[in-house]
């Protein structure tokens, strides 16, 4: 399995900022320490191009992001101050989801160690999301003829409102979201299937709702799944309002990956949110997700594409390549 990361692009955030930016570097280090994949399969992706981004986002919005022309209010709604690094990191994170989707279609599964920016709309960002990587990657796979019908399985604790709005009138992309009913965003969009849970829902409540609802999806009809494996349903998450244990979250991951594998549905996994008081708890949960994905979708050294084609698909920016 190929795993993509972009944590070398770090936003200059104040120390008291609630977004745990350092979780990404810590997660990548843990993936390497545990040798979940060979070093050659831990990759920095090419950044998303402007053309790829503009398949989803309005060109005027994209121009203002690139040029640093977002208003103070727009920056507050996004939750990040504008900087050139914000633009580069956003492009890299989107590029990682695009690369993970391509790799999943080749190998059965792949992971982006970031991504899941599902609150971004075509004309604005919000909730720590500048560009909607899931929507951009889905459109890229369709444009490249690699996937026709795509299912988004969103298990972040916050509804994927931007993704739902983007694909509201598009039957080629099915949006599923299981989330806290009383949590952000307080104005929900209509996904194709929404499962809204009460505050304090624990492992048993959550997993029953997940099993029942996912089993109702006609997963065999799709060419690709994009799975948002949020760490924020965790009981100690500061923005979560649900009460899942780490075991419950691991069970969730295993179930999603198993049902996809059972119907031969390639799955690209992105990390989405996580805001626990202890950053190590977030990293533990994300690492469990990555471990489950690697176990479900091991990659043979002979798997397509061969090495001489890897550059054209994913770039040639491996962790062992001097930069």
Phi, psi and omega per residue, in radians:
X1 nan 2.402 3.036
X2 -1.607 2.426 3.115
X3 -2.146 2.330 -3.077
X4 -2.004 2.520 -3.123
X5 -2.487 2.799 -3.132
X6 -2.505 0.393 -3.036
X7 -1.278 -0.107 3.071
X8 -1.237 -0.204 3.065
X9 -1.817 1.771 -2.988
X10 -1.907 2.204 3.127
X11 -1.242 2.433 3.091
X12 -1.406 1.440 -3.099
X13 -1.736 2.621 3.058
X14 -1.128 2.740 -3.051
X15 -1.049 -0.538 -3.075
X16 -1.621 0.177 3.140
X17 -1.177 2.440 -3.049
X18 -1.360 -0.218 3.134
X19 -1.445 2.153 -3.048
X20 -1.464 1.235 -3.036
X21 -0.998 -0.578 -3.048
X22 -1.262 -0.142 3.134
X23 -1.083 -0.525 -3.054
X24 -1.193 -0.800 3.094
X25 -1.128 -0.707 3.121
X26 -1.113 -0.684 3.134
X27 -1.136 -0.798 3.134
X28 -1.076 -0.697 3.098
X29 -1.080 -0.705 -3.138
X30 -1.185 -0.698 3.083
X31 -1.031 -0.736 3.140
X32 -1.211 -0.783 -3.114
X33 -1.061 -0.703 -3.129
X34 -1.461 -0.007 3.088
X35 0.905 0.822 -3.124
X36 -1.187 -0.502 3.015
X37 -2.434 2.757 3.044
X38 -1.080 2.643 3.131
X39 -0.917 -0.570 -3.117
X40 -1.154 -0.335 -3.127
X41 -1.774 0.188 3.044
X42 -1.897 1.854 -2.829
X43 -2.188 2.530 2.905
X44 -1.577 2.158 -3.048
X45 -1.429 2.828 2.913
X46 -1.134 2.558 3.095
X47 -1.194 2.665 3.037
X48 -1.115 2.421 3.102
X49 -1.391 2.835 3.089
X50 -1.077 -0.672 3.132
X51 -1.088 -0.700 3.107
X52 -1.130 -0.755 -3.139
X53 -1.112 -0.676 -3.058
X54 -1.370 -0.020 2.927
X55 -1.185 -0.375 -3.114
X56 -2.029 -0.759 -3.001
X57 -1.738 2.551 3.118
X58 -1.047 2.388 -3.081
X59 -1.083 -0.570 3.132
X60 -1.175 -0.708 3.084
X61 -1.135 -0.790 3.140
X62 -1.052 -0.733 3.134
X63 -1.071 -0.746 -3.119
X64 -1.201 -0.594 3.045
X65 -1.125 -0.866 -3.094
X66 -1.091 -0.653 -3.044
X67 -1.566 -0.024 -3.129
X68 1.266 0.622 -3.072
X69 -1.900 0.285 3.065
X70 -1.190 2.446 3.112
X71 -1.246 2.887 3.092
X72 -1.048 -0.669 3.121
X73 -1.140 -0.759 3.123
X74 -1.063 -0.682 3.111
X75 -1.168 -0.644 3.094
X76 -1.143 -0.710 3.139
X77 -1.143 -0.703 3.070
X78 -1.159 -0.699 3.140
X79 1.736 0.017 3.119
X80 -2.237 2.465 2.968
X81 -1.260 2.543 3.121
X82 -1.214 2.515 2.992
X83 -2.783 2.789 3.053
X84 -0.999 -0.582 3.127
X85 -1.166 -0.588 3.092
X86 -1.040 -0.746 3.128
X87 -1.123 -0.841 -3.092
X88 -1.137 -0.759 3.138
X89 -1.116 -0.729 3.136
X90 -1.059 -0.767 3.113
X91 -1.122 -0.708 -3.132
X92 -1.173 -0.726 -3.132
X93 -1.139 -0.722 3.060
X94 -1.114 -0.751 3.112
X95 -1.036 -0.600 3.126
X96 -1.181 -0.637 3.100
X97 -1.248 -0.683 3.048
X98 -1.036 -0.827 3.142
X99 -1.107 -0.683 3.127
X100 -1.135 -0.642 3.105
X101 -1.161 -0.774 3.103
X102 -1.058 -0.769 -3.106
X103 -1.175 -0.671 3.104
X104 -1.086 -0.689 3.128
X105 -1.177 -0.442 3.083
X106 -1.479 -0.720 -2.954
X107 -1.950 -0.160 -3.084
X108 1.809 -0.619 3.138
X109 -2.726 2.727 3.090
X110 -2.817 2.891 -3.051
X111 -2.364 2.405 2.865
X112 -1.839 2.143 -3.124
X113 -1.296 0.135 3.013
X114 -2.415 -2.561 3.050
X115 1.420 -3.075 -3.084
X116 1.523 0.556 -3.085
X117 -1.502 1.230 -2.920
X118 -1.540 0.021 3.108
X119 -1.622 -0.121 -3.106
X120 -1.351 2.303 3.095
X121 -1.724 2.972 3.120
X122 -0.991 -0.616 -3.022
X123 -1.955 0.079 3.083
X124 -2.889 2.785 3.040
X125 -1.830 2.908 3.038
X126 -2.914 2.864 3.003
X127 0.959 0.809 3.138
X128 1.199 0.369 -3.106
X129 -2.172 2.075 3.118
X130 -1.616 -0.966 3.088
X131 -2.104 2.570 -3.110
X132 -1.527 1.680 -3.044
X133 -1.109 -0.635 -3.123
X134 -1.126 -0.810 3.140
X135 -1.158 -0.723 -3.142
X136 -1.120 -0.750 3.135
X137 -1.147 -0.715 3.111
X138 -1.061 -0.788 3.119
X139 -1.136 -0.622 3.114
X140 -1.121 -0.757 -3.140
X141 -1.116 -0.675 3.101
X142 -1.185 -0.766 -3.121
X143 -1.121 -0.581 -3.126
X144 -1.497 -0.003 3.129
X145 1.265 0.340 -3.103
X146 -1.579 -0.434 3.138
X147 -2.643 2.408 3.131
X148 -1.757 -0.860 -3.135
X149 -1.993 2.317 -3.020
X150 -2.277 2.453 3.046
X151 -2.019 2.284 3.073
X152 -1.771 2.056 3.135
X153 -1.872 1.751 -2.980
X154 -1.801 1.870 3.141
X155 -1.931 0.347 2.929
X156 -1.174 2.642 -3.092
X157 -1.230 -0.304 3.119
X158 -1.793 2.375 -3.123
X159 -1.007 2.456 3.081
X160 -1.392 1.234 -3.001
X161 -1.149 -0.714 3.136
X162 -1.114 -0.776 3.129
X163 -1.096 -0.759 3.123
X164 -1.052 -0.742 -3.130
X165 -1.169 -0.717 -3.099
X166 -1.080 -0.693 -3.051
X167 -1.833 0.310 -3.037
X168 -0.993 -0.647 -3.079
X169 -1.939 0.417 -3.058
X170 -2.126 1.788 -3.118
X171 -1.241 -0.119 -3.139
X172 -1.389 -0.238 3.101
X173 -2.216 2.069 3.127
X174 -1.683 2.244 -3.129
X175 -1.919 2.152 3.090
X176 -2.078 2.344 3.123
X177 -2.456 2.199 2.992
X178 -1.983 2.145 -2.910
X179 -2.745 3.013 3.059
X180 -1.302 2.237 -3.082
X181 -1.123 -0.597 -3.018
X182 -1.796 0.260 -3.050
X183 -1.781 2.985 3.015
X184 -1.011 2.476 -0.050
X185 -1.354 2.456 -3.039
X186 -1.363 -0.323 2.935
X187 -1.887 1.833 -3.082
X188 -1.441 2.637 2.925
X189 -1.636 3.045 3.116
X190 -1.759 1.841 2.970
X191 -1.269 2.958 3.038
X192 -1.123 -0.568 2.992
X193 -2.536 2.058 3.075
X194 -1.934 2.341 3.039
X195 -2.116 1.825 -3.054
X196 -1.778 2.186 -3.036
X197 -1.915 2.606 3.132
X198 -1.286 2.764 3.041
X199 -0.937 2.441 3.075
X200 1.457 0.060 3.117
X201 -0.999 2.248 -3.058
X202 -1.768 -2.957 -3.084
X203 -0.961 -0.831 -3.035
X204 -1.158 -0.760 3.136
X205 -1.137 -0.830 -3.096
X206 -1.110 -0.868 -3.035
X207 -1.181 -0.620 3.066
X208 -1.099 -0.788 3.129
X209 -1.105 -0.698 3.120
X210 -1.132 -0.879 -3.093
X211 -1.036 -0.828 -3.082
X212 -1.109 -0.750 -3.045
X213 -1.330 -0.720 -3.132
X214 -1.189 -0.604 3.099
X215 -1.146 -0.326 3.107
X216 -1.437 -0.199 -3.138
X217 -1.394 2.454 3.107
X218 -1.541 1.268 -2.986
X219 -1.140 -0.421 3.128
X220 -1.132 -0.294 -3.093
X221 -1.389 -0.157 -2.985
X222 -1.862 2.722 3.126
X223 -1.668 -0.356 -3.061
X224 -2.755 2.436 2.965
X225 -1.946 2.434 2.971
X226 -1.998 2.047 -3.019
X227 -1.872 2.068 3.078
X228 -1.649 1.834 -3.007
X229 -1.714 1.105 -3.084
X230 -0.988 2.463 3.040
X231 -1.556 -0.027 -2.983
X232 -1.487 -0.067 2.908
X233 -1.261 -0.053 -3.102
X234 -1.039 2.502 -3.047
X235 -1.033 -0.561 -3.108
X236 -1.744 0.315 3.091
X237 -1.339 2.337 -3.073
X238 -1.290 -0.310 -3.138
X239 -2.057 0.245 -2.936
X240 -1.594 -0.937 -3.134
X241 1.284 -0.026 2.985
X242 -1.802 -3.083 -2.971
X243 -2.447 0.774 3.124
X244 -1.400 2.555 3.021
X245 -1.521 2.983 3.044
X246 -1.121 -0.610 3.089
X247 -1.144 -0.723 3.106
X248 -1.078 -0.722 3.115
X249 -1.184 -0.659 3.083
X250 -1.137 -0.651 3.084
X251 -1.130 -0.730 3.064
X252 -0.974 -0.891 -3.121
X253 -1.034 -0.828 -3.100
X254 -1.062 -0.724 -3.135
X255 -1.104 -0.857 -3.120
X256 -1.052 -0.815 -3.118
X257 -1.154 -0.666 -3.141
X258 -1.152 -0.761 -3.105
X259 -1.189 -0.599 3.076
X260 -1.164 -0.799 -3.131
X261 -1.124 -0.632 -3.111
X262 -1.047 -0.585 -3.125
X263 -1.818 0.294 3.126
X264 0.976 0.728 3.138
X265 -1.750 1.963 3.090
X266 -1.029 2.501 -3.089
X267 -2.353 2.233 3.006
X268 -1.779 2.183 -3.056
X269 -1.820 2.282 3.035
X270 -2.158 2.712 -2.928
X271 -1.421 -0.607 -3.089
X272 1.020 -2.597 -2.910
X273 -1.492 2.923 3.089
X274 3.112 2.118 -2.992
X275 -2.439 0.599 3.132
X276 -1.112 2.679 -3.128
X277 -1.046 -0.664 3.113
X278 -1.743 2.033 -3.080
X279 -1.062 -0.485 3.118
X280 -1.103 -0.531 3.077
X281 -1.148 -0.724 3.107
X282 -1.077 -0.816 -3.109
X283 -1.113 -0.699 3.096
X284 -1.003 -0.797 -3.100
X285 -1.157 -0.824 3.117
X286 -1.087 -0.706 3.132
X287 -1.087 -0.679 3.082
X288 -1.071 -0.672 3.088
X289 -1.102 -0.811 -3.132
X290 -1.097 -0.766 -3.139
X291 -1.056 -0.738 3.130
X292 -1.114 -0.693 3.135
X293 -1.159 -0.756 3.139
X294 -1.117 -0.681 3.122
X295 -1.162 -0.704 -3.102
X296 -1.258 -0.588 -3.036
X297 -2.271 1.144 3.076
X298 -1.153 2.597 -3.099
X299 -1.989 2.174 3.048
X300 -1.234 2.542 3.065
X301 -1.014 -0.353 -3.123
X302 -1.612 0.025 -3.086
X303 -1.097 2.495 3.036
X304 -1.143 2.542 0.021
X305 -1.528 2.657 3.059
X306 -1.139 2.891 -3.013
X307 -0.988 -0.619 -3.059
X308 -1.265 -0.184 3.066
X309 -1.792 -0.152 -3.033
X310 -1.093 -0.614 -3.113
X311 -1.044 -0.760 -3.061
X312 -1.181 -0.492 -3.125
X313 -1.545 -0.730 -2.937
X314 -2.194 -0.014 -2.964
X315 1.434 3.081 -3.116
X316 -2.178 0.775 -3.020
X317 -1.885 1.236 -3.107
X318 -1.465 2.868 -3.098
X319 -1.163 -0.367 -3.133
X320 -1.734 0.189 3.097
X321 -1.666 2.185 3.141
X322 -1.009 2.461 3.114
X323 -2.258 nan nan
